[in-house]
Amino acid sequence: MDSYPQYLTWKCPCCGEYLYTDSKVYKDQMGDVIGCEFCISQTVAEDYFKEESA
């Protein structure tokens, strides 16, 4: 068993970061966890499409 403190009990399935119990996690439409606040970045659609066309 890992020797991490009790408040670091959950591990992100995407990046492997150990998370606090109050950390933000993100789910897809099916309810599966796809990442945490450390491995998912937020952007606006306009910026995303500018990068794709460049």
N, C-alpha and C positions, 0 to 999 in steps of 0.2 A: 504494500500500500504506500502511496506517495506521502511524503512528510510535509505537505503544504498545510498552511493554517486552514481552519474550518471555513472561513469566509471565502476561500478560493477553491470551491468544490466543483465547479463546472468548467469544462474544457470546450472551447470553440471547435466545431467539426471542420472548419475551413482553415484557420491559421494555427490552431493548437494552443492558443493563449489561454492561460487559466484566468477565470473571470470571477469577479465578486458576485454575490447573489443579487445585487441590484444593478448589474451591468445591463446595457441594452443589447438585445439580440434581434436579429431580423429573420423573418419567415417568408417563404414564398406563398403563393395562393393555396397550395395544398397543405400548408401548416408545417412544413419541414423547415428546420432552422438552417439558414444558408450562410450565416456569418454573424460577426459581432461588431461593436462600435469601433474596434481597432483595425479590422480588415476590410470594412466596407466604407467607401467614400461616397459622398453625396455630390451630385452635380446637377445642373439644369439642362434640359433637353437641348437648348440652343447651343450650349458649349459642346455637348456630345456630338451633334451633327456637324459642327464646324471642324472638329478633329477628324471625323470620318471622311469629309470631302477634301481635306488637305493632302 
